[in-house]
Amino acid sequence: MAKTLTVELVAVEEKVWTGQATMLIARTTEGELGVMPGHAPLLGQLADPGTVRIKTESGEEIAYQVNGGFLSVTGTGATVLAETCEPAQTTAS
């Protein structure tokens, strides 16, 4: 079984998504950042507007459009704290 990290995506008024993921990809003010299990702890500011993509255990990719907020990565997972968040359209590869 592949290693996973716990991901929480939280907007100001609600928890949008939580679960296990193999990768989290977020656009920050410093550029696009990929987070996988075992990533070093960090705190980053999300690009405004930006996109957060979550690759789930099943291989599905979920994308959200976010405005403002932060990305926090710890030894156990990642939390995205966004001012606003809504599902984004994804394109097939």
BELTA-V37033 format. One record per backbone hydrogen bond with DSSP energy under -0.5 kcal/mol. NH is the residue of the N-H (numbers start at 1). CO is the residue of the C=O. Records with the same first field share a line. If there is no record, write none. Layout:
NH = CO, CO
This chain:
5 = 21
6 = 76
7 = 19
8 = 78
9 = 17
10 = 8, 80
11 = 14
12 = 83
16 = 9, 14
17 = 9
19 = 7
21 = 5
22 = 55
23 = 55
24 = 35
25 = 53
26 = 33
27 = 51
28 = 26, 31
29 = 45
31 = 28
33 = 26
35 = 24
37 = 22
39 = 36
42 = 73
44 = 71
46 = 69
47 = 27
49 = 66
50 = 66
52 = 64
53 = 25
54 = 62
55 = 23
56 = 54, 60
57 = 20
59 = 56
62 = 54, 60
64 = 52
65 = 86
66 = 50, 64
67 = 84
70 = 81
71 = 44
72 = 79
73 = 42
74 = 77
78 = 6
79 = 72
80 = 8
81 = 70, 79
82 = 10, 80
83 = 67, 68
84 = 67
86 = 65
88 = 63
